[in-house]
């Protein structure tokens, strides 16, 4: 594996899969060989539009002995069965966020991957962006002292092309699994820890999924975070990070490249403001592709940037919030 390209297949032929196909074409260590869909016509149209050599069924793609790794890009409700199918056929697997619908499914996938010595990772692509890595270093280097508070807003009016995926309970819709996962993952990554105390509240849509959700976390370090997220409101999409020696404004949450670093000397007077810019590639998926290729070539079965246990723990966290709301998807056991 060290000296050959990593051969990829994609299960799912939607918008996210298109972005991934573009990233795979840009990575010199990867080759995209096939795409699979429940509709062969959809797979063929995707293959033609995205320069993929082969369009096929799910069974065909996981049985293809030339393919090393499968990227699962279907809707949340199918992530578990698609990833399980790929793992059981000996494929390394990258699963689009949210990893699964619940922690039980996530634990099952992790067990299968471990038993078969296969790589498995949740595709939270933003974790690998240069801007995220730079921000984490700024925090860990203590530029604003001990971190005490994160305030995050992340919401917008979902475009029509995404609407069914976010609003249909049968597809595991709702803002938490689709959008809330980003700020939840963000704050856990930046602090390097999981919350020890979680409170949350939601407003349900007419179709019965969470459309506006607020989360309040307290971490073992003592840091607090508030997160507001929605697919029915245009929010500021910004982060404020407060420490004992200053604060950081991250005005374009998710793909932003600019941070404003404010420092003080323990008083209410700001003594300096510094703008820091860290550029990202226009297709940010390339960085997670690089991580998967690197890990597999090195014989690793998981990424240290998104360890599988952290993925499971965050699924448990979201399960707990949904339980607090009395919210289960119709297909959950």
N, C-alpha and C positions, 0 to 999 in steps of 0.2 A: 504493500500500500504506500510505502514511503516515496516511491519513485513514479507512481502512476497517478493519473487524474482520478478524482472522486466522481463516480457516475451517479447522477441524481435522477429521481423520478418525482413527480408532483401528483398528489391525489387532491382533486378539486381544481376547477377551471374558472375561478372567479377573479375578481379585481385584485385581491391580495396575491393570488398565484401569479398574476401578470407582473407585479412588482418583483416577486421572487425570481421569476424567469429572467427578468432583466439583470438582476444582481448576479445570477449564476453565469450568464453570458459574459459578465465582466471579470469573473474570477478565473485566473489562469490555472488554478488547481482543481477546477470543477468542470464537469460536462453534463448538460441537461439532455437526457436521452428520451424521456417519455413523460406524457401527461395522461392521467386517467380521470374519467368522469362517469357518472351513472348514465349519462347520455353520450353515446359515441359521437353523435353529430357535434355536440358541444366540445368534446375533446378534440375532434378534428379541426373545428374552427379555431380553438385556442392554439393548437399546434401550428397551424398555418400562420396565424397572426404573430406568434412569438418564437418562430423558428425552432420548433421542437420536432425532432425526427419522427417520433412515433406517438400516435393517439391510441389509447387502449382502455380496457375495462379495469376495474380494481384488481380482479384476480390475475389478469395478465401482467399488470405492472409489478405486483409483489412476487410473481413467479419468474420474472425476468432475471436470469442469473447474472446479467451484466450490470445491474443496478446495485449500488452499494448502500445508498441512503434515500429515504423517502421523506419528503416534506408534506405534511398534512395541512391542507388549506381549505378544508370544508367548514361548515358552520359548527358551532360549539357542540351541538347535540350529537354530531357524528365523530368528533375527535377521538373518543375512546375506542370505538369499534374499528375505525380506520387505522389508528396507530397500533392497536392490538394485532390486527391482521398483518401489518407490515413487520412487526417484531416477530410474530410467530413464523414468518417466512424468512427470518434471518437478516432483516434489513435494519440498519441504523435509522433512527427516526428523529426528525425535528418537527415539533407540533406547534402550530400557530397558537398564540394566546387567545383566550384563556386555555390553559393546558387541557383541562377536561371540565366537566360540569361540576364535579365534586371531588373531595379528597379520596373517597373510596376508589373511584376510577383511577385517580393519579397513582395511588399506592399499588394498584394491580399492574399498571403499566411499568412502574419502577421495578416491581418484583420480576416481571417477565424479562425486562432488559438485563437485570442483574444475573438471572439464571442463564441467559444466553450470551452474556458478556458483550452486549450491544450498547452503542452510544444512544443516549436519549436526552433531549433538551427541549425546554419551552422556548418558543421563538419570540421573546421580548426583545425585539431588534434594537430598541433605543438604548439598552444597557451597554451596547458596544460602540455607541457613537463617541467620537473624539471629544465632543462637548461634554458628554456625561462623565467621561473619564477625567477630564480636566476639572470639572466641578467637584467631583469626589476628592481629588487631590487637594484642591483649595480648602475643602472642609477638613480633611484629615491632617493637613499641615498646620491647622490652627489659626488661619488668617483672621477668623472672627471669634476665636476663643472656643469655649465649650458650647456646643449646640444645644439650645433650649427649646426651640419652637420652629415647626414648619407650618406654613399656611399655603394650601394649594387649591386652586380652582381650575377645573377642566371640564368644559362643556360646550356644546354647540347644537344647532338644529341639524339633525342627521340628514344628509342628502338622500334623495329618493332611491338612489342605487343601493344604499345600505339599509334602508328603512325596515324591510321585512326581517332582515337578520337581527336587528336590534329590538324589534317590537313583538315578534311572534314567540309565545311561550313554547311552542312545539320545536323551535329552533334554539331553545335556551337563550332567548333574547333577554334584554334588560341592560341597564347602563353599567352595573357592577362588573359582570363578566367581560363586557366588551370594552368599556372605557375606564371604569374605576380601577381595573387591574393595573393600569399605567401609573397613576399616582401612588397606589399602594406599593407597587414594586419599587418605584422611584425612591420613596422615603426609606424603605427597608434597605435598599442598596446603598444609599448615601450614608446611612447611619451604621450599616454593617450589623444590624440586629433586627429581630422581629418584635412586634409590640407585645407587651405583657398584659395590657389592659385594653379592651376594645369596646367601644360603644358606637351605636349607629342608629340611623333612622332613615326611612324612605317614604317616598310618595309613589303610589302605583298608577300606572296608566290604565286607560279604559280596557285594554286587552289583558291586564293583570300582571305586567312585569314592572320592575322598578325603573322609573323614568327620571327621578331626582333623588339622589342619595347623598347623605352626609355621614362621614366617618370621623370618629375621635379616637386617637390612639395615644397611649402612654407607653414608653419604651423602658427597658431595664436601666438604661443610662439616666433616666429621668426626663429625657426629651419628650415633648408633646407634639402632636400634629393634628391639624384639622384639614379635612379634605371635602370639597364640595364638587359633585360631578353630575352631569345630566346630558341626555340626548334630546332634551326639549327646551333648552335655554342656551342662548349665546352668552358664555361666561368670558371672563378676562383671560383665561388660560395662562395663568402666571403663578410663580412660586415666590414666596418670601421665606428666607431662612434666617433666623435670629440667633445670634450667639452672644457670649458675655463681652466680646470686644468689638461687635459690629453686626452688620447684617448684609445679606446678599439678595439682590433682586434678580430673578430669572424671568424676564418679561415675556418670553415666548416658549411656554412649557411644551415639551416633547421634542421638537426638532430645533429649538433655538440655539444660536451660536454665540450669544452675547450675555455676559453677566456684569452687573454693577455691584462692585464691592465697596461697601461703606464701613469705615472704621471709626471708633471713638475710644476715649480713655476712661470709660466707666461713668461718664457724665452724659447729659442729653445733647452735647455738642458734637457734631460729626467733624472729625479732623481731616479726613481724606475720602475721596471718591475715585475709584479706579474702574475703568471699563476694560474688561477682558473678553477677547473674541477667540473662539476656537472653531474652525471651519469643519463642516461635515460634507461628505459626498452627497450629491443630489439624490442618489438612490441609497438611502441609509441601510438598506438590507445587506449591502455588500459586506459589512463588518461582521454580521452574524454568520454569513456564509464562510468568511475567513476563519472564524472561531471553530465552526463545525469541522471544516477541512483540517485545520491544525490539530484539533483534539483527536480526530480519527486517525490521522497519520501518525500521531504519537502513541496510539494504542489506548487512549483514555475513553472511558465510558460515560463521562459527564464533564461539563464545563465548570471551572472554579468561579466563573462570573455569574452563572445561574445554576447553582447546585440543585440536583433533583430534590433533595430534602427540603430546600427552601421553597421550591415550587409546591411541594405537598403541603408544607406548613401554611403557605399563603392560601391554598385551596381550602384548608381547614378554617382559616380565619374568615374567608368569605362564606363558607358553610355556616359558621357560627352566626354571622350577621343575618343571613337569610333565615336561619332558625329563629332569631330574635324577631324578625318581621312576620314569621309564620308563612314563609314563602318557599314552596317546593315546585319544581317543574312537573308537568303532568306525567312524564315518562319515568321519573325517578322512583326507585323502589323504596 
